Amino acid sequence: MSGSSADNVKISPVNALWRIEAQELIDFTGLTGADVKGGYFNISTAKDAILNYVWGDDSVEADPAPAGRTAIAMTVVGDSDTAATLATACAAAIDGEAGYTAVVSDTTKVLVTRAAVGVVTETADVDMGVGITQCRYGKDLNMGLLNGNVELSLAPANFIVTAHQSGVTPRAALYQGLETAEVGLELLETTDSNLKEVYGVYGTTGFTPGAGTEVYGVGTSKQGENLLPYAARLELKPVNAVDDTQNTTLMLALPVPDTLVFSGEDPKTLSVTFQGYVDDGKDNRISSVLFGDPTQDGL
């Protein structure tokens, strides 16, 4: 047929990857050099590959040297160092280590992001006195084998402009944003690791009652809580792709579990809809949905 080619017809099975780099805010508001010298907080790279601690090094107080952790020395010039000075020193110290990026945020806070995806033990203050807010929890979950098609649906909302002079004839369409951005899929591998990640958003994982065995589930513990720190990129990567340039990505997505099917004849499956959200940390031209490599610098 003239003007067409079978080369443009593609069968495109994908792997579904739910992953993101852990990130937190370290808050020095209200602290001085006198408060933090000799103190420390624990921090780790992605998947706890390197266990670190950040300590206030004023060249007088001894390094606390907690067992099993590697030091990141944050320079404290003197007792009168301000919160802003401390935040700058902390960001420089952490950013100089492999496995992290760190920048000053709001003058007295440090935004720390892991260089790689994956779960980390939460950053915890020991005796430095800093405040710690978890911005997002690291994840690296391959959803495994899928059943049936994977479907992306977008619902742009447009305000249709009409005018008295032209009656009901549309004169313009003003884009108001995405009402929904969703990916629907069905898990064929309903392993505990997959189910924990999906259901754990709404409940808990790693809960062991008394001397019993670990359980996970859904309850009321997170009622009213903002769930976005549990969101991650949902990347749909073509099976035979050698890189991420053909990925389709919801920049932040939370799973909404639907039907968990038990059967004596068919595999156990779980239907999940991933709902997309705006990632305010990304360029606003691609902050909801991205076609291409989502891991590039500068996005």
Summary of the structure (lengths in Angstrom):
residues: 299
radius of gyration: 23.8
end to end distance: 40.4
largest distance: 81.3
contacts: 829
relative contact order: 0.15
helix: 13%
strand: 44%
